């Protein structure tokens, strides 16, 4: 799975992963991060998620990373603002007010790009990556964010029934990837629903990762 896979998904409008409303699990469980107003939230592989607008509306600052420039352009259009656009090394940064989104390769980010963050919200990043890439993703994310607390959404289903993405990332794997640095707590497990339920059955799970 390479850059062309994801850029073509946006070009061809194969974006069934995009939700038209703020994610219900974010709305339900975000308070468990116990953040102060104005906290800075890092959202990896953010697309044009409506979750970003929800975070902004609730008084937080947002920094994201996204491979597709189409997604980021549409994000700011839907927010109704005109961002400042600035090249920064391997990235293009779109910024307005309390939100900044880097366009480029997540794995090329350094901690100097997002800067200090108070928490991570990962709804569609970890599950978007195949196993080999997840092994690199988790430690890179921890390093970028200085092991900031995370609200993480994942799926647990029989991978043989569907190729992915989204991929199955069960609790045992989350514990292996993050357990050395975090207390891993399952907040909710519910049957997979929506369009994904037409392809597989299993559980959609919400996790709180609290730094040790």
N, C-alpha and C positions, 0 to 999 in steps of 0.2 A: 504494500500500500504506500503510494508516493504522493507528492504534491499534486500531480496531475489528476489523481483520483478525486481529491476534494475540490479543486478548482473547477473540474468538469461538472461536479454535482451542482455547483452554483450556476455555472454557465448554462447547463441544461435544465435548471430548475428542479432537480431531483433532491428536494430539501424537505422530505417528509419528517425529518428530525426537528424541523423548526416548529415551535408552538406559537399559536396566535395570541395566547394569553400568558401572563406570568405563571410559572410552574406552581402547581398546587402544593407540592412538597416544600418548595422554597417558602411560600407564604405560611405554611403550617409550622415549619420547624426552624425558621431563620432565627427566632428569638433565642434558641438554645445556644447560639454563639455568644450571647451576652455581650454585645458590642455597644459602645457609646455612640451617640449621634456624631456623624462626621467621620466615622471609621472608614478606612480605605480597604476595599474588597477587590481581590484579584480574581478574575474570571478567565480561565484558560479556554482556548478554542471557543470563543464566545459567540461567533456568528453574528446574527442581528437579533439575538434573543430579547424578548420582551422583559426578561428578568432584569436586564440592566436598567431599564426605565423604572421598574419597581424599586430597585435598590436606590436609585437617585431620588425617587419620590419619597422615600422613607429617610431621607436626610444623610445618605452615605455617599462617599466618593468611590468611583469605580475605575479600575485599570484592567484592560483586557488585552488578549493576544488572539489574532485570527489570521488564517492564511489567505482567505479570499478577500480581495479588495472590493468585489461586488457586494459582499455581505456587509462590510463596514460602511460603504457608501450608503447602502439602504438603511442601515441602522440609524445613521444620523438624519437621513431624510425622514424616517418614521418618528424620530425624537423631535423633529421640527426645528432643528438648529443647523447652522452652517459652521463646521469645524475649521479650525486652523490646521493646515496640513504641512508637516515638516519631515524631511528625510533625516533619519538618525541612524547612521551606520547601515546595517543590512535591512533596516526597517523604514516604513513610512508611518509616522504617528499622526493620528487624527485626534484632535482634542478640542473640547469646548466645556467651559465651566468645570464641573466636578467629574468629568469623564475623559479618559484618554484611552485610545485603543491602538495598539501596534499591529501593523500589517506585516506578516512575515512568518518565519519558521520558529515555532516555539522552542525548538532545541538550540537555536542560536541566541536566545535571550540570555542575558546576564542579570544579576541582581541590580545592576545599575539602571536597567531599563524600567522595570516596574517600580523600583525603589521600595522603601519600607511599606509593608502592608499589614493590616490587622487581622485579616482572615482570607480564606480561599472558598469560593463557591464553585464546585465542579459538578455540573449536571450532565454535560455531554462531551467531556474531554477524555477521561479515563476509558469510558466505554466505547469511544470512537476508535481506539487503537488496538491493533492485534497484539498478541502476547509478547512478542519480541520487543515491540515499541513500548509497551507498558512497563517493561523492566527498566527501560531508560527514563521513561516519563516520571515515575514516582520520585526517584532520587533527585532528578533535575528540579522538579517542582518544590521539593523540600528545601533544596539549596537556594532557589530563587526567592523563597518567601520566609527563610529562616524558621522553617517548621511552624508557620502560623496555623492556628486552628482551621479546620475545614468542615464544611457541610458538603457531603458527597452523596450523589445519587448513582446507584448501580443497578445492574440486572443479574439475576441468577436463573439461568435456564439451561437446558441441554444444548450445548453448542453444536452437536451433530444435527439438530433440527433446523438450524439456520446459519448461514455463513457469517453474518454480521457485516458491517456494524449496524446497530450497536452490538458489542460483544458481551458475552457472559463474563462477569467478574464477581464471583461469589465471595462470601465473607472470609473464607479461609485464605483466598488470594489477597484480599485487602489487608488482612492481618499480617501476612508475609511481607507485603510491600511497605506497610506503614507501622507495624507493631513495635519496631525498635524505638521509634520517636514519638509515637502517639498512644494514648488510650483509645481504643477503637470501640465505639458504642453503637449498636443497632437501635435506631429510633423508631423505625417502622418497616414492616414488610407487608406488601399487599400484592394480589394477583396482577400480573401484567395486563394492561387494558389498552383501549384505543386501537390504532392501526397495527401496532406491534403484536397485539393479541391474535391478529389474523395469521401471523407467521409462526408464532411460538407460544408456549405456555410456560409460566414460571412466576418469579416474583420480582417486583420493583422494590428496591430497598434504599432506605435513607440512613446515612451514617454520620455520626459526629466524631470527628477526630480531634482529640484534645491533647496538646503537647504534654509530654511527661516532664 
